[in-house]
């Protein structure tokens, strides 16, 4: 029982570490890419104005 809990805890910690690492890497790519280009594109695509514009175009 104890070994099972220890293994489960190790798996959970490893999963959290991988998620945290991926989060940091994605953040760095978005901010430090050439001029933060990736971040700017994500902001542009996610902006409400663009979404409204695209939905109006699709509705026509």
C-alpha positions as CSV (number, residue, x, y, z in Angstrom):
1,X,0.0,0.0,0.0
2,X,2.8,2.4,0.9
3,X,4.7,1.7,-2.3
4,X,1.6,2.3,-4.3
5,X,1.0,5.7,-2.7
6,X,4.7,6.6,-3.2
7,X,4.5,5.7,-6.9
8,X,1.2,7.7,-7.3
9,X,2.8,10.7,-5.6
10,X,5.9,10.5,-7.8
11,X,3.7,10.3,-10.9
12,X,1.7,13.3,-9.8
13,X,4.8,15.4,-9.0
14,X,6.3,14.4,-12.4
15,X,3.1,15.4,-14.2
16,X,3.0,18.8,-12.4
17,X,6.6,19.4,-13.3
18,X,6.1,18.7,-17.0
19,X,3.0,20.9,-17.1
20,X,4.9,23.8,-15.4
21,X,7.8,23.4,-17.7
22,X,5.6,23.4,-20.8
23,X,3.8,26.5,-19.5
24,X,7.1,28.3,-19.0
25,X,8.3,27.3,-22.5
26,X,5.1,28.4,-24.2
27,X,5.3,31.7,-22.3
28,X,8.9,32.3,-23.4
29,X,8.1,31.5,-27.0
30,X,5.2,33.9,-27.0
31,X,7.1,36.8,-25.5
32,X,10.7,36.3,-26.7
33,X,10.0,35.2,-30.3
34,X,11.0,37.8,-32.9
35,X,9.3,40.9,-31.5
36,X,6.9,38.6,-29.6
37,X,5.3,37.8,-32.9
38,X,3.6,34.6,-31.7
39,X,2.1,36.4,-28.8
40,X,0.9,39.2,-31.0
41,X,-0.7,36.8,-33.4
42,X,-2.5,35.0,-30.5
43,X,-3.8,38.3,-29.2
44,X,-5.0,39.3,-32.6
45,X,-6.7,36.0,-33.3
46,X,-8.3,36.0,-29.8
47,X,-9.4,39.6,-29.8
48,X,-13.2,40.1,-29.7
49,X,-13.1,42.5,-32.6
50,X,-11.6,39.8,-34.9
51,X,-14.1,37.2,-33.7
52,X,-17.1,39.5,-34.2
53,X,-15.8,40.4,-37.7
54,X,-15.3,36.8,-38.7
55,X,-18.7,35.7,-37.3
56,X,-20.4,38.5,-39.3
57,X,-18.6,37.4,-42.5
58,X,-19.6,33.8,-41.9
59,X,-23.2,34.8,-41.3
60,X,-23.5,36.5,-44.7
